[in-house]
């Protein structure tokens, strides 16, 4: 993320004014809200991933372990892991349906006419 003009002025060593302090307080609040949103999203994504893991485990499929990471990276990693788990589940189901169709075709007894 790039610096906002007010942040740049503060870093350049200019005198801190009342408006600069107000800006910092506002910026802190915005960043805190964003952090809370990211934390909530990560918690939701982690819950989804744990659910995928429980659903896939009986079929020998894994969602992989999640390594601790900074919040933004963690959010991206969890989203990717959830997408990969969904693809793995869909692929597994398609394969199983294909196998059942092949099994059904192989086991079909020809109709006997009198």
Beta strands, then each sheet from edge to edge (+ up, - down):
end
